[in-house]
């Protein structure tokens, strides 16, 4: 697996355990929702019902995204600013701006 350039030098600072558990639990529920979507398609369920469930999955993924982003800012970005390292601070801000930009496309 090749890592994206913005992640290669950032390992070592990990998600808080509580966030990791919450994200894991949410993703498991989403996994179940996607399985339900697959069954709905296989059962040829009404299109609007399938679309409604797709929207629910999208909203659930958005919540996961928010939770991880919140943890990243509170942990990784905050640590960069606490370090006093101006270069690291700039890198974290640039990384954050790029990440939010990709999320909003």
C-alpha positions as CSV (number, residue, x, y, z in Angstrom):
1,X,0.0,0.0,0.0
2,X,1.4,3.4,-1.0
3,X,0.6,6.3,1.3
4,X,-0.6,9.6,0.1
5,X,2.2,12.3,0.4
6,X,0.3,14.2,3.1
7,X,0.2,11.1,5.4
8,X,3.7,9.6,4.9
9,X,5.5,11.6,7.5
10,X,2.6,11.9,10.0
11,X,2.4,8.5,11.5
12,X,3.1,8.3,15.2
13,X,0.3,10.7,16.3
14,X,-2.9,8.6,16.5
15,X,-6.5,9.1,17.1
16,X,-7.6,9.2,20.7
17,X,-8.8,5.8,22.0
18,X,-12.3,7.1,22.7
19,X,-12.6,8.6,19.2
20,X,-11.3,5.4,17.6
21,X,-13.9,3.3,19.5
22,X,-16.8,5.7,18.6
23,X,-15.7,5.8,14.9
24,X,-15.3,2.0,14.9
25,X,-18.9,1.6,16.3
26,X,-20.3,4.1,13.8
27,X,-18.6,2.4,10.9
28,X,-20.0,-1.0,12.0
29,X,-23.5,0.5,12.0
30,X,-22.9,2.0,8.6
31,X,-21.6,-1.4,7.4
32,X,-25.0,-2.8,8.4
33,X,-26.8,0.0,6.7
34,X,-24.9,-0.7,3.4
35,X,-25.8,-4.4,3.8
36,X,-29.4,-3.4,4.1
37,X,-29.1,-1.3,1.0
38,X,-27.7,-4.2,-0.9
39,X,-30.7,-6.3,0.2
40,X,-33.1,-3.6,-0.8
41,X,-31.6,-3.5,-4.3
42,X,-31.6,-7.3,-4.6
43,X,-35.3,-7.3,-3.5
44,X,-36.0,-4.6,-6.1
45,X,-37.4,-2.2,-3.4
46,X,-39.0,1.1,-4.3
47,X,-36.3,3.5,-5.7
48,X,-37.3,6.3,-3.3
49,X,-36.8,4.0,-0.3
50,X,-33.4,3.0,-1.6
51,X,-32.4,6.7,-2.2
52,X,-33.6,7.6,1.3
53,X,-31.4,4.9,2.8
54,X,-28.4,6.0,0.7
55,X,-28.9,9.5,2.1
56,X,-29.0,8.1,5.6
57,X,-25.6,6.3,5.0
58,X,-24.2,9.5,3.5
59,X,-25.3,11.4,6.7
60,X,-23.8,8.7,8.9
61,X,-20.5,8.9,7.0
62,X,-20.5,12.6,7.4
63,X,-20.8,12.3,11.2
64,X,-17.8,9.9,11.2
65,X,-15.9,12.4,9.1
66,X,-16.8,15.2,11.6
67,X,-15.7,13.1,14.6
68,X,-12.3,12.3,13.0
69,X,-11.8,15.9,12.0
70,X,-12.7,17.1,15.5
71,X,-10.2,14.7,17.0
72,X,-7.5,15.7,14.5
73,X,-7.9,19.4,15.2
74,X,-8.0,18.8,19.0
75,X,-5.1,16.4,19.0
76,X,-2.7,16.7,16.0
77,X,-3.2,20.3,15.1
78,X,-3.2,21.4,18.7
79,X,0.0,19.5,19.4
80,X,1.7,21.2,16.5
81,X,0.8,24.6,17.9
82,X,1.8,23.6,21.4
83,X,5.2,22.5,20.1
84,X,6.0,26.0,19.0
85,X,7.5,24.7,15.7
86,X,6.4,27.3,13.2
87,X,7.1,25.0,10.2
88,X,5.0,22.1,11.7
89,X,2.2,24.6,12.5
90,X,2.2,25.8,8.9
91,X,2.2,22.2,7.6
92,X,-0.7,21.2,9.9
93,X,-2.7,24.3,8.8
94,X,-2.0,23.6,5.1
95,X,-2.9,19.9,5.6
96,X,-6.1,20.8,7.4
97,X,-7.1,23.3,4.7
98,X,-6.4,20.7,1.9
99,X,-8.3,18.0,3.8
100,X,-11.4,20.2,4.4
101,X,-11.2,21.2,0.7
102,X,-11.3,17.6,-0.4
103,X,-14.2,16.9,2.0
104,X,-16.3,19.6,0.5
105,X,-16.0,18.6,-3.2
